Amino acid sequence: MHFLTACLTLLTVYWYSFSWTFPLFLIGVIFCPQFTRIGGYVGNYTHWKFVFCVVYAVGAMATLGVSLYYSAVQWMSIVNHGCKDWVFVDDCSHKHVFTAIFFSFNALLLLGAAIIVAILFFNFRLQIGDYIEKFLVQERDIEDVMKAARNGKLKEKRTAAYELAAMAASGDDNKFRIVAEDGLDVLLSLALSSDDSTQEHAVEAIEELLIIPSIQDNFVEMGGVKTLTALLRSENSKVMQEAASALYTIVSESDEHNEHKGSNQSAVVADHGIDDLAYASNQGTIYCQRTVASIFLELAFNRDIRAQLASRNIPAQAMTHLCRSNDPETQRYALQTLELLAIESSDMICAQEELLDILLELPLKTMDEKLYLIAGKILLYYAENKDTCKQLVENPSLKESLTIFARTQNAVLQKVVAKVIFCTTEHKGIKSKAKQIRLDKVLGYIRDNAADREAWDMADQGLQAMNCDDDNLSTLPTLSTLEKLNKMGSKEQFGSKTSLGSDVKPSGSSSD
């Protein structure tokens, strides 16, 4: 319509009005926001919608004023002429009459356009959520909801659970109102309902309530954690997932002033909590497994709980299973947990035979160097134990995995690899196997491509330990791995070729 009016201005007396009506039409076509039912406002200039409304409204009103003026002038000329005997000449010519009618119609059209743009300006300020909150989120009185949740039928309880979840998510005031009406007891009862939907909404509401530290402490004191851990064995994957999320909220409370944090975490592992978490780590969805892995990691940071976890085999088995996950975050949380548990009990970690294969297969399945470093540190515990060190060198993936670790150019990881290989030289049978699979090649690569001086020195001394006579090695005193590395020579003697046994038998040293 605006394009037609812009073209028709060329047929009027004021043909030059085309110079402003056509640009106004172009502004409307190019910059007008486009709305779709699915995507909302889309287009390249959607973010300029308020500027468009102002500019177009001003332009439309200015053009409207000009159109009214031209229309008035032409109508006055026609009236003064009189158009006697309906003869259309002079000021009453067809062109003048058309001009008067056209600009009158154009003025009405521009007035309508300006009104529509003004309406759009106010509509743009409204969000979809404003209507949802005003017309759809109509909460009932909390007392009525609680009454339905306690004494209602199955359908009424399901509706009440949904409304409680919606209320808990809408603000802190509602959270405290729910708790004041004994809402925690009601929600725990609904969470154990035989109806899956009721369970889901009840656990969602509990998760929202636990965001408030004071409510969380009250929930733990009343034994609500037992209900959440029990729900980890639910056949409904969503209920299991929501329960895991609620438990993570409890264990991850980071408020430094929360004196109950330790007791809250202890409540999670009390009774059958560890067993329930382990069950969820095996049966849960990918998201649930990630949440469970993060729960174990948070618990492992607590010294007392870490000792409790390390005293049992179930947590390590659960983390070993999670290390097989295809989710990098889950793998990282599980490996970090195992690394912390190894601080308490390295024997417990070494007892996980499947874990050794997982650690050595890790660099063959992922390129995440952060995972490499954690895996390498855990491999050290296997290397320092004689029995597991033998299993380590017999693994067909050992050399390839250590080579990948060494090629990362990460100084810490290179030193970890050098230390792992050095541990294989401490026992005669294991050392011969290490020579057979050519682990010295890995040390050679580290020495030739060391990320720092210390990595070079450790690789160099490791090569000497690998190549020296077993008789010389046997004369070394019983020391820890780190002490033996320190006795390999002063770090100031860069490039030293002193043999491993030179500290004990200088006369028996040999250089290769």
Secondary structure, 3 states (H helix, E strand, C coil): CHHHHHHHHHHCCCHHHHHHHHHHHHHHHHHCCEEECCCEEECCCHHHHHHHHHHHHHHHHHHHHHHHHHHHHHHHHHHHHCCHHHCCCHHHCHHHHHHHHHHHHHHHHHHHHHHHHHHHHHHCCCCHHHHHHHHHCCCCCHHHHHHHHHHCCHHHHHHHHHHHHHHHHHCHHHHHHHHHCCHHHHHHHHHCCCCHHHHHHHHHHHHHHCCCHHHHHHHHHCCHHHHHHHHCCCCCHHHHHHHHHHHHHHHCCCCCCCCCHHHHHHHHHCCCHHHHHHHHHHHCCHHHHHHHHHHHHHHHCCHHHHHHHHCCCHHHHHHHHHCCCCCHHHHHHHHHHHHHHHHHCHHHHHCCHHHHHHHHHHHHHCCCHHHHHHHHHHHHHHHHCHHHHHHHHHCCCHHHHHHHHHCCCCHHHHHHHHHHHHHCCCCHHHHHHHHHCCCHHHHHHHHHCCCCHHHHHHHHHHHHHHHCCHHHHHCCCCCCHHHHHHCCCCCCCCCCCCCHHHHCCHHHCCCC
